[in-house]
Amino acid sequence: MCGRFLIDYEFRDLIDKYNLAKYQGSMNKGEIFPSQGVMTIVQKYAIAMQWGFDFKWSSKRIINARAETIFEKKTFKNLAKSKRCIIPASAYFEWQKKNDQKIKHKIFDDSKNILSFAGLYQVMKSETSEKIYQFTILTKAADDQIRSIHHRMPVIVDEKDIEEWLFSKVFDHSRLIEMINSENRSLSVKIM
């Protein structure tokens, strides 16, 4: 699961990393909580979106989606085909349960100031017919080094796969599973 993440980079870093053509909205920094607005990447554009899907049938905001099942679940199936995005983050936070305590951990990559989380987005209409952009972060079974802290973690898109994730019209379940399984990174963990 990914319940909070960190933004600790400058907007110029996004423009450079993702070769952005345009952007819309402003950028929040610091520890990000569900429902907050952050910059996401959709093709060559940075778009401010709210974290979490609001559905009438759910009392809770859907902040994560299991990558392994997005092509099967009615809620995500069509979004997985055409509404894929990247959520740039410096790190994410996870809580490890030990006895009666929850210990906060910051998980990051020492070699990169921006991680590219895989996400899906939707565009809703407000009561005044304004567009509201919302995203959810894809998660997967945690890598070995993270599993002792939590059993799930965000899908982090490798540099070589970013363009395919954002632009491919034929991205399917088998390619997503291949992408998830090919992840080979060494993440650092710091107790907060």
Summary of the structure (lengths in Angstrom):
residues: 192
radius of gyration: 16.0
end to end distance: 18.0
largest distance: 49.3
contacts: 575
relative contact order: 0.20
helix: 22%
strand: 42%
